[in-house]
């Protein structure tokens, strides 16, 4: 089991390294096939674990090595397999595989073909690190990894000045949320002297309901989620991120990266349950985002921007569920949204291709 867990996360990394180092001199079909196969292999392993996982058993922890000790607190570089992480891995690798296959055709005329697949594999690796990590620190590494990859992919056609601006905007707005997440992680470490989810969950009972500390921790983590999952007021980067190639829009803005904030809140549910005040705030912000983004979408003419605002609105609905404490409902919608929004984006890419690159719906 432990080896299979490592295989899931290492396969996309191997694809990234091979294509990154040698891709320039390899034929396009080999580059695309290798990148796709690596992600598909991870999906097959994840499906095997999913089918053989006993839902009544304890989460399975695979500790690769002890990372460091500070102030009596031991931090392991390990991975946690349970229902939540398995569901996220299946979504990331499953939809990721389909988007890789689509990209082989979509990007076939692009001179940066090997670079594109290198970034895609790195993105999948970072996202798997985010959802599989057994503690908040590994989650943070994956969190920053997807931030860097989104910057590289959104600004992929960097010769266009506007696209470069959109990539920088996404990167900088995400940093605001990341600071909140980092502060939250530091306070968790200081209060519980642990960072792995199981230990923090066991120590959570020491916090009084709605005490200032728990409100500060959960609000800080939520600021991180607001940045990554594009909620009011940090949502404007997501419609601009449509500058990237369409497969990027499908991967980042539908299936994986923007759902990281939802995953963070669900993973920390043992903290949020102790902070009803913050849950009310999540509910309000989610509701505001869902309504505002839906109205903004009505006034858009760019086919991909309509879908981008729709994504922001759907993420708002997921936060409404989180604010109500309906974590399984939020995850259910996360999964359905990953599929229908990825398909909508890939469909729009097909339309844009047929229209010779035209994205204005008034001309279709």
C-alpha positions in Angstrom: 0.0 0.0 0.0 2.8 2.4 1.0 4.6 1.9 -2.3 1.4 2.5 -4.3 0.9 5.8 -2.4 4.4 6.9 -3.4 3.8 5.8 -7.0 0.7 7.9 -7.3 2.6 11.1 -6.5 5.9 10.3 -8.1 4.6 9.3 -11.6 3.6 12.8 -12.7 7.0 14.1 -11.3 8.8 11.6 -13.5 6.8 12.8 -16.5 7.7 16.4 -15.6 11.4 15.6 -15.3 11.7 13.6 -18.6 9.7 16.1 -20.6 11.4 19.1 -19.0 15.0 17.8 -19.6 14.6 16.0 -22.9 11.3 17.1 -24.3 12.7 19.7 -26.7 14.4 16.9 -28.8 11.6 14.3 -28.5 8.8 13.9 -31.0 5.5 15.6 -30.0 3.5 12.4 -29.9 6.0 10.9 -27.5 6.0 13.9 -25.2 2.1 14.1 -25.1 1.7 10.3 -24.7 4.3 10.1 -21.9 2.7 13.0 -19.9 -0.8 11.4 -20.4 0.4 7.9 -19.4 2.0 9.1 -16.2 -1.2 10.8 -15.0 -3.3 7.8 -16.2 -1.1 5.4 -14.3 -1.7 7.4 -11.1 -5.4 7.3 -11.8 -5.4 3.5 -12.2 -3.5 3.1 -8.8 -5.9 5.5 -7.1 -8.9 3.6 -8.5 -7.4 0.4 -7.1 -6.9 1.9 -3.6 -10.3 3.5 -3.8 -12.0 0.1 -4.5 -10.0 -1.7 -1.8 -10.2 1.0 0.9 -12.3 0.0 4.0 -14.3 3.1 4.8 -14.6 2.0 8.5 -10.8 1.8 8.9 -8.5 4.5 10.2 -6.8 6.8 7.7 -3.6 5.2 6.3 -0.5 7.2 6.9 2.7 6.6 4.8 5.6 8.4 6.4 8.4 8.7 3.9 10.9 10.3 6.4 11.2 12.6 9.4 11.5 16.0 8.0 12.6 18.1 11.0 12.0 18.7 14.7 11.5 22.1 16.2 10.6 22.8 19.9 9.7 19.2 20.5 7.4 19.0 17.5 8.2 16.3 15.0 7.3 17.0 11.4 7.1 14.0 9.1 7.1 14.1 5.3 4.2 11.8 4.9 1.0 11.1 3.0 -2.5 10.4 4.4 -5.0 8.2 2.5 -8.6 8.4 3.6 -12.0 8.9 1.9 -11.5 12.6 1.3 -8.0 12.4 -0.2 -8.9 9.4 -2.3 -11.9 11.3 -3.8 -9.7 14.3 -4.6 -6.9 12.1 -6.1 -9.5 10.4 -8.4 -10.9 13.7 -9.6 -7.4 15.2 -10.2 -5.9 12.3 -12.0 -9.1 11.2 -13.8 -10.0 14.6 -15.2 -6.3 15.4 -15.6 -5.9 12.4 -17.9 -8.8 13.5 -20.1 -7.4 17.0 -20.3 -4.0 15.7 -21.2 -5.5 13.7 -24.1 -7.4 16.7 -25.3 -4.3 18.9 -25.1 -2.3 16.6 -27.5 -4.6 17.7 -30.3 -5.4 21.2 -29.1 -1.7 22.3 -28.7 -0.3 20.3 -31.6 0.5 23.4 -33.6 2.1 25.2 -30.7 5.9 25.6 -30.7 6.0 25.4 -26.8 4.3 21.9 -26.9 6.8 20.1 -24.7 6.9 23.0 -22.2 3.1 22.9 -21.9 3.1 19.2 -21.0 6.0 19.7 -18.6 4.0 22.4 -16.7 0.8 20.2 -16.8 2.6 17.3 -15.2 4.2 19.6 -12.6 0.7 21.0 -11.8 -0.8 17.5 -11.3 2.2 16.6 -9.0 1.7 19.8 -6.9 -2.0 19.3 -6.7 -1.5 15.6 -5.5 1.0 16.9 -2.9 -1.6 19.3 -1.7 -4.4 16.8 -1.2 -2.3 13.8 -0.1 0.0 15.5 2.5 -0.6 14.3 6.0 0.1 17.7 7.6 -0.5 21.4 6.9 3.1 22.0 5.9 3.0 19.6 2.9 -0.4 21.0 2.0 1.3 24.4 1.9 4.1 23.2 -0.4 1.5 21.8 -2.8 -0.5 25.0 -2.4 2.5 27.1 -3.5 3.3 24.6 -6.3 -0.1 25.0 -7.9 0.3 28.8 -7.6 3.6 28.7 -9.5 2.2 26.3 -12.2 -1.0 28.4 -12.6 1.3 31.5 -13.2 3.3 29.5 -15.8 0.2 28.1 -17.6 -2.0 31.3 -17.5 0.9 33.3 -19.0 1.9 30.4 -21.4 1.5 32.7 -24.5 3.7 35.3 -22.8 4.4 37.2 -26.1 1.0 38.8 -25.6 1.4 41.6 -23.0 -2.2 41.2 -21.7 -1.7 37.5 -21.0 1.5 38.2 -19.0 -0.5 40.8 -16.9 -3.2 38.2 -16.2 -0.6 35.7 -15.0 1.0 38.2 -12.7 -2.4 39.3 -11.3 -3.3 35.6 -10.5 0.0 35.1 -8.8 -0.1 38.3 -6.7 -3.7 37.9 -5.6 -3.0 34.4 -4.5 -0.1 35.6 -2.4 -2.6 37.6 -0.3 -4.6 34.4 0.5 -1.3 32.5 1.1 -0.2 34.8 3.8 -3.5 34.1 5.7 -3.0 30.4 5.3 0.7 30.6 6.5 -0.4 32.7 9.6 -3.1 30.1 10.4 -0.6 27.2 10.1 1.9 29.0 12.5 -0.9 29.6 15.1 -2.0 25.9 14.8 1.6 24.8 15.4 2.0 27.2 18.4 -1.3 26.2 20.0 -1.3 22.4 19.5 2.5 21.7 19.0 1.5 19.6 16.0 0.8 20.1 12.3 -0.4 16.7 11.2 -4.2 16.5 10.8 -4.8 13.6 13.2 -2.8 15.2 16.1 -4.4 18.6 15.5 -7.9 16.9 15.4 -7.1 15.1 18.7 -5.9 18.4 20.3 -8.8 20.5 19.0 -11.0 19.7 22.0 -8.8 22.0 24.1 -10.2 25.0 22.3 -13.4 26.5 23.7 -16.2 27.1 21.2 -15.9 30.5 19.5 -12.8 31.4 21.6 -10.7 34.2 20.1 -7.8 31.7 19.2 -10.1 29.3 17.2 -11.8 32.2 15.5 -8.4 33.6 14.5 -7.1 30.2 13.2 -10.2 29.4 11.2 -10.5 32.9 9.8 -6.8 32.8 8.7 -7.2 29.5 6.9 -10.4 30.8 5.3 -8.5 33.8 3.9 -6.2 31.3 2.2 -9.3 29.5 0.8 -10.8 32.8 -0.4 -7.6 33.6 -2.4 -7.3 30.2 -4.0 -11.0 29.6 -4.6 -11.7 33.1 -5.9 -14.3 34.4 -3.4 -15.3 38.1 -2.8 -13.1 40.2 -2.7 -10.2 38.1 -4.2 -12.1 36.8 -7.2 -11.1 39.1 -10.1 -8.0 37.0 -11.0 -10.1 34.0 -12.1 -11.9 35.6 -15.1 -8.6 37.2 -16.2 -6.9 33.8 -16.0 -8.8 32.8 -19.2 -5.7 34.2 -21.0 -4.2 30.7 -20.8 -4.9 27.9 -23.4 -8.3 26.3 -23.0 -7.1 23.0 -21.5 -5.5 25.1 -18.7 -8.9 26.8 -18.1 -10.4 23.4 -17.8 -7.8 22.0 -15.5 -7.2 24.9 -13.2 -10.5 26.7 -13.1 -12.8 23.7 -13.1 -11.4 20.5 -11.7 -8.5 21.2 -9.4 -6.8 24.3 -8.3 -9.8 26.5 -7.4 -11.2 23.6 -5.4 -8.1 23.6 -3.1 -9.8 26.2 -0.8 -12.9 23.9 -0.4 -10.6 20.9 0.4 -8.7 23.0 3.0 -11.9 23.9 4.9 -13.3 20.3 4.7 -9.9 18.9 5.8 -10.0 21.3 8.8 -13.7 20.6 9.6 -12.8 19.7 13.2 -11.6 23.3 13.7 -14.5 25.0 11.8 -17.1 23.1 13.8 -15.7 24.9 16.9 -16.1 28.3 15.3 -19.8 28.9 14.4 -19.1 32.7 14.0 -16.5 32.0 11.2 -19.0 29.5 9.6 -21.6 32.3 9.5 -19.0 34.5 7.7 -18.2 31.7 5.2 -21.9 31.3 4.5 -22.3 35.1 3.9 -19.2 35.4 1.7 -20.2 32.3 -0.3 -23.7 33.6 -0.8 -22.5 37.1 -1.9 -20.0 35.5 -4.3 -22.6 33.2 -5.8 -25.1 36.0 -6.5 -22.6 38.7 -7.7 -20.6 36.4 -10.0 -23.9 35.1 -11.6 -24.9 38.7 -12.4 -21.5 39.5 -13.8 -21.7 36.5 -16.1 -24.9 37.9 -17.7 -22.9 40.9 -19.0 -20.0 39.0 -20.5 -19.5 38.4 -24.3 -16.3 36.3 -24.1 -17.3 32.6 -24.1 -14.6 31.6 -21.6 -15.3 34.6 -19.3 -18.9 33.5 -18.9 -17.7 30.1 -17.8 -15.1 31.7 -15.5 -17.8 33.7 -13.7 -20.0 30.7 -13.6 -17.1 28.8 -11.8 -16.8 31.6 -9.2 -20.5 31.4 -8.6 -20.5 27.6 -8.2 -17.6 27.9 -5.8 -19.7 30.3 -3.8 -22.4 27.6 -3.6 -19.8 25.2 -2.2 -18.8 27.7 0.5 -22.5 28.2 1.4 -22.6 24.4 2.1 -19.4 24.7 4.1 -20.8 27.6 6.1 -23.8 25.4 7.0 -21.5 22.6 8.1 -22.7 20.4 5.2 -19.2 19.2 4.3 -20.2 16.1 2.3 -22.6 18.2 0.3 -19.8 20.6 -0.6 -17.6 17.7 -1.7 -20.5 16.2 -3.7 -20.9 19.5 -5.6 -17.1 19.8 -6.0 -17.1 16.5 -7.8 -20.1 17.2 -10.1 -18.7 20.7 -10.9 -15.3 19.3 -11.7 -16.9 17.2 -14.5 -19.4 19.5 -16.0 -17.2 22.6 -15.9 -14.2 20.8 -17.4 -16.5 19.5 -20.2 -17.9 23.1 -20.8 -14.4 24.5 -21.1 -13.2 21.8 -23.4 -16.4 22.3 -25.5 -15.7 26.0 -25.6 -12.2 25.2 -26.8 -13.6 23.2 -29.6 -15.9 26.1 -30.6 -13.0 28.6 -30.4 -10.9 26.3 -32.7 -13.7 26.0 -35.2 -14.1 29.8 -35.1 -10.4 30.3 -35.9 -9.7 31.7 -32.4 -12.7 34.0 -32.1 -14.1 34.1 -28.5 -16.9 36.7 -28.8 -20.2 35.0 -28.6 -22.0 37.8 -30.5 -20.1 36.8 -33.6 -21.0 33.1 -33.4 
